Amino acid sequence: MATHPSPAQPPPHTGLIWRHLVILGLLGLVAAGYDRLWFALDQSVPAWDPADYLTGALNYWRALQAPHWLDPDWWRQFWLLSGKVPPLTYIATAPFFNLFGRGIDQATLLNLVGTFLMLGSVYGLGVLLLTPRVGLWAAGLCLLLPGLYRVRLDFLTDYPLVVLVTVSFFCLTAWRMSQVKGQKSTFNIQTLIPWGWAIAFGVSLGLALLVKQTALFFLLVPIAWTKGGLWQRRAWAKWGQLGLAGLMVWLIAFPWYRTNWFTIITAGKRATVGAAMIEGDPPLHTLGAWTFYGEVLPYQVSWVVLLAAIVGWLLGYGKRWRGNSTQARRHEGTKGGVAPHRWVLVFLVGGYVLASLNMNKDSRYTLAYLPVLSLWLAMGLLAWSGRWGRWVRWGTVGLATIALVGNTFAIAGLTPLAAWLSPYGQRLAERGKPWPHPAVISTMTATAPGLRLTLGVLPSTPTVNQHNLNFFGALQDFQVYGRQVGVQLDQVPQDVRSLDWFVTKTGDQGSLGRRQAAQAATVQAVEQGGAFQPVRTWDLPDGSQLTLHHRLEPMVTVKPETQRYPDIQEDQIRLNRVIVPAQAPPGYPIPVTYRWSGPWEKLRSGLLLLSWEWVDPVNSDPAGRRNSSPSAQAMLAQATDTPPHAPLFSLLSPPYWLHDHAIGFGTLLPQPPAAMPSPTGRYRIIERTAMLPPADLPPGRYRLTATYLDRQTGETAAIALPAATIAITPDAVPLPAPELDLVTQLRSLAQALPQGTPALEAMMTEISRINQYDPIQDYVAQAAQSLEYRLVQEPDNLALAYTLVLARVLQRQTDDAIAALDRVIRLDPMNPYVYGYLAFVNLYDFRARAAATAIQPGLTLAPDLPELQLLDGVAALLQGKVWRIGQVRSALAPD
């Protein structure tokens, strides 16, 4: 590799550069105006991915309204807002929301900034590697490539990735070429230039990795190539500059990756292997896996531009071979110690090969190399010489412009021509009647004011899906969350009983695949089951109809309190009434209705510590007990083929069961409903739910006791409540009941923890299901806070201790989870799985030595348990004990 610039290539004239920059600025302004016109005319709603990303941007915008920059816990929660997708696109959108308001058009202003950065970087690459003219043409072509303008007119992480990969490659190229100028200088400003470019490269690469992990597909090979050249030339001093760049990457990207590494790994497997299998992508051992991106290239750049560039290249090389063209030899040799053609080829081939190694194929996954590829396209167009050269170049640009306009605006006669010139490049602005998504959200909030609502979305089409309804709910101050349910046939009854709102659609139901039977069963249960009523129906632009359904007796109802109670203080919480059956059997859900009243702030921040305590025995006949719907405990036992863990519910004296939960199950909004003012300043909250007495509960009469716990301050207070009792007797007939509240379900599912790995898969499946019903997982926080209080009163209650472990793990609060596990180890020291849990939590927080220490008692109790051997091996590997890799392999090997 040469180390000096070619003397035949003088630096470009400064005046020419400035003229080109003015042209670039005008091109950027034209593109910005064109994009803004498109967004102003478009009436479409975002599809799955764009809507999901828009919601992520709103989540980060909300978090940045009240930042706590010096609080480590705030930063952890900040990074957890996006567990699978790196969050820079979301974070960078927040300023546009602050300046221009929240919406789709405002979010896409981020793409406008990205366009200017991309144009500047492509032009800079042309100046550094080739000629300013090539750079200018390449930048202009970037605005006409279908693969780029389609994502530029959407809100996706792909376009920011394209921009930052291009910026990173430009900075890496500038750093490589700055070495020549600075290597013979004494310490002056020139010696600082390589360090500045190294920092710029590190910052841009770190930012690219905070947009999408696939940035490495395109930059890994150029980085390795650069390191190989430094190693070959023994340029050890330059390694320090690369080390500084690596430090910048680490400082920028490491906090998010460290916080979410486990989610990234598990989600990455689903997004690659799982998605590839579902979509039928060609396996890696087939030719189709390696030609896929070559086959879609004509659609990404349009066959017109590609064909003109290829012919130009062939003509140019033909002239060089005949030796009669100095223009064809113009770019021979090196510039700044870099062979331009080879360097660009390293980037393009490396990106192509590494992207092809990804089992999940999509044309979007290689868009990041198109700006650099535009340099090759520009060289091909400029290789046309003679009187035909100008006609070919501008004719190609004209046809590409026609394709752009026809593919983005439905113009009679032009759109079919555009589809021929550039197939699969359409991103038409949708005109006409707007979609009713905002009306769906406003209807829900008007029908059930004051509550955070979850909408079960049964269709899954590009225009009606859980993500875009969730986004429009987030636009309304996060009052409504959309979630897709009805996807597992065995979960349909739970889905229908757990949500108060559903939306159904006639006609095409979308990409349901193998879930059609479950979706159809859910639709039938909602429309014909008798528990729901249609609230409103909308005619959709595609000719179908959308219907919103609401439960006749919602789980939570808010009403203004019109009655004053002289014996109750104005700021005191009161339980006005409890409705329970006279008797019920143990181990089965019991329907219960609570009617609370109090000031809104107290209600919203209230956590109810409810205990149904034994009062006196009743006579019962176990032979008369009948079978009915199973409890959560029984369902878990059936799913895992193991009996319930009886010691967890061994009761202290006197016997009791818990029904702790937040008032309104945590769904009350921060402010009281403006549409429902209360003359007394107090509100009534009606909860319709079910509770679960343990299966081994002794017969007797049980009385309700209650304590109010303020979730914000931790203070407790007595609650005024009427006398409420129920008889628990084994011969009672199980009663139809609503779905158990989520805190109760969590306590029931925690019984699987002592059983270890055999029961964990079924438990986590159930947790994934109930997480859909509470999209912010507030039920986990409710459980954790109530359990902490309970364990102060009952420090030796093993059932509560195990449930607290589960809650802390689900919250991903490492220190609190370790403290909860230490308590369980003290109470259940002979269970080897507990030590495995403790080791895993330590490994999750990269505490390898602590994990190795934690696992040893478990290995002593169960030395042949593969899970413990695996954790021990991983802890050893993280400490540098590579000779233990055989242990990891053995633990992972199938039986």
Secondary structure in CASP SS format (residue, H / E / C, confidence):
PFRMAT SS
TARGET T0000
AUTHOR 0000-0000-0000
METHOD secondary structure of the structure
MODEL  1
M C 1.00
A C 1.00
T C 1.00
H C 1.00
P C 1.00
S C 1.00
P C 1.00
A C 1.00
Q C 1.00
P C 1.00
P C 1.00
P C 1.00
H C 1.00
T H 1.00
G H 1.00
L H 1.00
I H 1.00
W H 1.00
R H 1.00
H H 1.00
L H 1.00
V H 1.00
I H 1.00
L H 1.00
G H 1.00
L H 1.00
L H 1.00
G H 1.00
L H 1.00
V H 1.00
A H 1.00
A H 1.00
G H 1.00
Y H 1.00
D H 1.00
R H 1.00
L H 1.00
W H 1.00
F H 1.00
A H 1.00
L H 1.00
D C 1.00
Q C 1.00
S C 1.00
V C 1.00
P C 1.00
A C 1.00
W H 1.00
D H 1.00
P H 1.00
A H 1.00
D H 1.00
Y H 1.00
L H 1.00
T H 1.00
G H 1.00
A H 1.00
L H 1.00
N H 1.00
Y H 1.00
W H 1.00
R H 1.00
A H 1.00
L C 1.00
Q C 1.00
A C 1.00
P C 1.00
H C 1.00
W C 1.00
L C 1.00
D C 1.00
P H 1.00
D H 1.00
W H 1.00
W H 1.00
R H 1.00
Q H 1.00
F H 1.00
W H 1.00
L H 1.00
L C 1.00
S C 1.00
G C 1.00
K C 1.00
V C 1.00
P C 1.00
P C 1.00
L H 1.00
T H 1.00
Y H 1.00
I H 1.00
A H 1.00
T H 1.00
A H 1.00
P H 1.00
F H 1.00
F H 1.00
N H 1.00
L H 1.00
F H 1.00
G C 1.00
R C 1.00
G C 1.00
I H 1.00
D H 1.00
Q H 1.00
A H 1.00
T C 1.00
L H 1.00
L H 1.00
N H 1.00
L H 1.00
V H 1.00
G H 1.00
T H 1.00
F H 1.00
L H 1.00
M H 1.00
L H 1.00
G H 1.00
S H 1.00
V H 1.00
Y H 1.00
G H 1.00
L H 1.00
G H 1.00
V H 1.00
L H 1.00
L H 1.00
L C 1.00
T C 1.00
P H 1.00
R H 1.00
V H 1.00
G H 1.00
L H 1.00
W H 1.00
A H 1.00
A H 1.00
G H 1.00
L H 1.00
C H 1.00
L C 1.00
L C 1.00
L C 1.00
P H 1.00
G H 1.00
L H 1.00
Y H 1.00
R H 1.00
V H 1.00
R H 1.00
L C 1.00
D C 1.00
F C 1.00
L C 1.00
T C 1.00
D H 1.00
Y H 1.00
P H 1.00
L H 1.00
V H 1.00
V H 1.00
L H 1.00
V H 1.00
T H 1.00
V H 1.00
S H 1.00
F H 1.00
F H 1.00
C H 1.00
L H 1.00
T H 1.00
A H 1.00
W H 1.00
R H 1.00
M H 1.00
S H 1.00
Q H 1.00
V H 1.00
K H 1.00
G H 1.00
Q C 1.00
K C 1.00
S C 1.00
T C 1.00
F C 1.00
N C 1.00
I H 1.00
Q H 1.00
T H 1.00
L H 1.00
I H 1.00
P H 1.00
W H 1.00
G H 1.00
W H 1.00
A H 1.00
I H 1.00
A H 1.00
F H 1.00
G H 1.00
V H 1.00
S H 1.00
L H 1.00
G H 1.00
L H 1.00
A H 1.00
L H 1.00
L C 1.00
V C 1.00
K C 1.00
Q C 1.00
T C 1.00
A H 1.00
L H 1.00
F H 1.00
F H 1.00
L H 1.00
L H 1.00
V H 1.00
P H 1.00
I H 1.00
A H 1.00
W H 1.00
T H 1.00
K H 1.00
G H 1.00
G H 1.00
L H 1.00
W H 1.00
Q H 1.00
R H 1.00
R C 1.00
A C 1.00
W H 1.00
A H 1.00
K H 1.00
W H 1.00
G H 1.00
Q H 1.00
L H 1.00
G H 1.00
L H 1.00
A H 1.00
G H 1.00
L H 1.00
M H 1.00
V H 1.00
W H 1.00
L H 1.00
I H 1.00
A H 1.00
F H 1.00
P H 1.00
W H 1.00
Y H 1.00
R H 1.00
T H 1.00
N H 1.00
W H 1.00
F H 1.00
T H 1.00
I H 1.00
I H 1.00
T H 1.00
A H 1.00
G H 1.00
K H 1.00
R H 1.00
A H 1.00
T H 1.00
V H 1.00
G H 1.00
A H 1.00
A H 1.00
M H 1.00
I H 1.00
E H 1.00
G C 1.00
D C 1.00
P C 1.00
P C 1.00
L C 1.00
H C 1.00
T C 1.00
L H 1.00
G H 1.00
A H 1.00
W H 1.00
T H 1.00
F H 1.00
Y H 1.00
G H 1.00
E H 1.00
V H 1.00
L H 1.00
P H 1.00
Y H 1.00
Q H 1.00
V H 1.00
S C 1.00
W H 1.00
V H 1.00
V H 1.00
L H 1.00
L H 1.00
A H 1.00
A H 1.00
I H 1.00
V H 1.00
G H 1.00
W H 1.00
L H 1.00
L H 1.00
G H 1.00
Y H 1.00
G H 1.00
K H 1.00
R H 1.00
W H 1.00
R H 1.00
G C 1.00
N C 1.00
S C 1.00
T C 1.00
Q H 1.00
A H 1.00
R H 1.00
R C 1.00
H C 1.00
E C 1.00
G C 1.00
T C 1.00
K E 1.00
G C 1.00
G C 1.00
V E 1.00
A C 1.00
P H 1.00
H H 1.00
R H 1.00
W H 1.00
V H 1.00
L H 1.00
V H 1.00
F H 1.00
L H 1.00
V H 1.00
G H 1.00
G H 1.00
Y H 1.00
V H 1.00
L H 1.00
A H 1.00
S H 1.00
L H 1.00
N C 1.00
M C 1.00
N C 1.00
K C 1.00
D C 1.00
S H 1.00
R H 1.00
Y H 1.00
T H 1.00
L H 1.00
A H 1.00
Y H 1.00
L H 1.00
P H 1.00
V H 1.00
L H 1.00
S H 1.00
L H 1.00
W H 1.00
L H 1.00
A H 1.00
M H 1.00
G H 1.00
L H 1.00
L H 1.00
A C 1.00
W C 1.00
S C 1.00
G C 1.00
R H 1.00
W H 1.00
G H 1.00
R H 1.00
W H 1.00
V H 1.00
R H 1.00
W H 1.00
G H 1.00
T H 1.00
V H 1.00
G H 1.00
L H 1.00
A H 1.00
T H 1.00
I H 1.00
A H 1.00
L H 1.00
V H 1.00
G H 1.00
N H 1.00
T H 1.00
F C 1.00
A C 1.00
I C 1.00
A C 1.00
G C 1.00
L H 1.00
T H 1.00
P H 1.00
L H 1.00
A H 1.00
A H 1.00
W H 1.00
L H 1.00
S C 1.00
P C 1.00
Y C 1.00
G C 1.00
Q C 1.00
R C 1.00
L C 1.00
A C 1.00
E C 1.00
R C 1.00
G C 1.00
K C 1.00
P C 1.00
W C 1.00
P C 1.00
H H 1.00
P H 1.00
A H 1.00
V H 1.00
I H 1.00
S H 1.00
T H 1.00
M H 1.00
T H 1.00
A H 1.00
T H 1.00
A C 1.00
P C 1.00
G C 1.00
L E 1.00
R C 1.00
L E 1.00
T E 1.00
L E 1.00
G E 1.00
V E 1.00
L C 1.00
P C 1.00
S E 1.00
T C 1.00
P C 1.00
T C 1.00
V C 1.00
N C 1.00
Q H 1.00
H H 1.00
N H 1.00
L H 1.00
N H 1.00
F H 1.00
F H 1.00
G H 1.00
A H 1.00
L H 1.00
Q C 1.00
D C 1.00
F C 1.00
Q C 1.00
V E 1.00
Y E 1.00
G E 1.00
R E 1.00
Q E 1.00
V C 1.00
G C 1.00
V C 1.00
Q C 1.00
L H 1.00
D H 1.00
Q H 1.00
V H 1.00
P H 1.00
Q H 1.00
D H 1.00
V H 1.00
R H 1.00
S H 1.00
L C 1.00
D C 1.00
W E 1.00
F E 1.00
V E 1.00
T E 1.00
K E 1.00
T C 1.00
G C 1.00
D C 1.00
Q C 1.00
G E 1.00
S C 1.00
L C 1.00
G H 1.00
R H 1.00
R H 1.00
Q H 1.00
A H 1.00
A H 1.00
Q H 1.00
A H 1.00
A H 1.00
T H 1.00
V H 1.00
Q H 1.00
A H 1.00
V H 1.00
E H 1.00
Q H 1.00
G C 1.00
G C 1.00
A C 1.00
F E 1.00
Q E 1.00
P E 1.00
V E 1.00
R E 1.00
T E 1.00
W E 1.00
D E 1.00
L C 1.00
P C 1.00
D C 1.00
G C 1.00
S C 1.00
Q E 1.00
L E 1.00
T E 1.00
L E 1.00
H E 1.00
H E 1.00
R E 1.00
L C 1.00
E C 1.00
P C 1.00
M C 1.00
V E 1.00
T E 1.00
V E 1.00
K E 1.00
P E 1.00
E C 1.00
T C 1.00
Q C 1.00
R C 1.00
Y C 1.00
P C 1.00
D C 1.00
I C 1.00
Q C 1.00
E C 1.00
D C 1.00
Q C 1.00
I C 1.00
R E 1.00
L E 1.00
N E 1.00
R E 1.00
V E 1.00
I E 1.00
V C 1.00
P C 1.00
A C 1.00
Q E 1.00
A E 1.00
P C 1.00
P C 1.00
G C 1.00
Y C 1.00
P C 1.00
I E 1.00
P E 1.00
V E 1.00
T E 1.00
Y E 1.00
R E 1.00
W E 1.00
S E 1.00
G E 1.00
P E 1.00
W H 1.00
E H 1.00
K H 1.00
L H 1.00
R H 1.00
S C 1.00
G E 1.00
L E 1.00
L E 1.00
L E 1.00
L E 1.00
S E 1.00
W E 1.00
E E 1.00
W E 1.00
V E 1.00
D E 1.00
P C 1.00
V C 1.00
N C 1.00
S C 1.00
D C 1.00
P H 1.00
A H 1.00
G H 1.00
R C 1.00
R C 1.00
N C 1.00
S C 1.00
S C 1.00
P C 1.00
S C 1.00
A H 1.00
Q H 1.00
A H 1.00
M H 1.00
L H 1.00
A H 1.00
Q H 1.00
A H 1.00
T H 1.00
D C 1.00
T C 1.00
P C 1.00
P C 1.00
H C 1.00
A H 1.00
P H 1.00
L H 1.00
F H 1.00
S C 1.00
L C 1.00
L C 1.00
S C 1.00
P C 1.00
P C 1.00
Y E 1.00
W E 1.00
L E 1.00
H C 1.00
D C 1.00
H E 1.00
A E 1.00
I H 1.00
G H 1.00
F H 1.00
G H 1.00
T C 1.00
L E 1.00
L C 1.00
P C 1.00
Q C 1.00
P C 1.00
P C 1.00
A C 1.00
A C 1.00
M C 1.00
P C 1.00
S C 1.00
P C 1.00
T C 1.00
G C 1.00
R E 1.00
Y E 1.00
R E 1.00
I E 1.00
I E 1.00
E E 1.00
R E 1.00
T E 1.00
A E 1.00
M E 1.00
L C 1.00
P C 1.00
P C 1.00
A C 1.00
D C 1.00
L C 1.00
P C 1.00
P C 1.00
G E 1.00
R E 1.00
Y E 1.00
R E 1.00
L E 1.00
T E 1.00
A E 1.00
T E 1.00
Y E 1.00
L E 1.00
D E 1.00
R C 1.00
Q C 1.00
T C 1.00
G C 1.00
E C 1.00
T E 1.00
A E 1.00
A E 1.00
I C 1.00
A E 1.00
L C 1.00
P C 1.00
A C 1.00
A C 1.00
T E 1.00
I E 1.00
A E 1.00
I E 1.00
T C 1.00
P C 1.00
D C 1.00
A C 1.00
V C 1.00
P C 1.00
L C 1.00
P C 1.00
A C 1.00
P C 1.00
E C 1.00
L C 1.00
D C 1.00
L H 1.00
V H 1.00
T H 1.00
Q H 1.00
L H 1.00
R H 1.00
S H 1.00
L H 1.00
A H 1.00
Q H 1.00
A H 1.00
L H 1.00
P H 1.00
Q H 1.00
G C 1.00
T H 1.00
P H 1.00
A H 1.00
L H 1.00
E H 1.00
A H 1.00
M H 1.00
M H 1.00
T H 1.00
E H 1.00
I H 1.00
S H 1.00
R H 1.00
I H 1.00
N H 1.00
Q H 1.00
Y H 1.00
D C 1.00
P C 1.00
I C 1.00
Q C 1.00
D H 1.00
Y H 1.00
V H 1.00
A H 1.00
Q H 1.00
A H 1.00
A H 1.00
Q H 1.00
S H 1.00
L H 1.00
E H 1.00
Y H 1.00
R H 1.00
L H 1.00
V H 1.00
Q H 1.00
E C 1.00
P C 1.00
D C 1.00
N C 1.00
L H 1.00
A H 1.00
L H 1.00
A H 1.00
Y H 1.00
T H 1.00
L H 1.00
V H 1.00
L H 1.00
A H 1.00
R H 1.00
V H 1.00
L H 1.00
Q H 1.00
R C 1.00
Q C 1.00
T H 1.00
D H 1.00
D H 1.00
A H 1.00
I H 1.00
A H 1.00
A H 1.00
L H 1.00
D H 1.00
R H 1.00
V H 1.00
I H 1.00
R H 1.00
L H 1.00
D C 1.00
P C 1.00
M C 1.00
N C 1.00
P H 1.00
Y H 1.00
V H 1.00
Y H 1.00
G H 1.00
Y H 1.00
L H 1.00
A H 1.00
F H 1.00
V H 1.00
N H 1.00
L H 1.00
Y H 1.00
D C 1.00
F C 1.00
R C 1.00
A H 1.00
R H 1.00
A H 1.00
A H 1.00
A H 1.00
T H 1.00
A H 1.00
I H 1.00
Q H 1.00
P H 1.00
G H 1.00
L H 1.00
T H 1.00
L H 1.00
A C 1.00
P C 1.00
D C 1.00
L C 1.00
P H 1.00
E H 1.00
L H 1.00
Q H 1.00
L H 1.00
L H 1.00
D H 1.00
G H 1.00
V H 1.00
A H 1.00
A H 1.00
L H 1.00
L H 1.00
Q C 1.00
G C 1.00
K C 1.00
V H 1.00
W H 1.00
R H 1.00
I H 1.00
G H 1.00
Q H 1.00
V H 1.00
R H 1.00
S H 1.00
A H 1.00
L H 1.00
A C 1.00
P C 1.00
D C 1.00
END
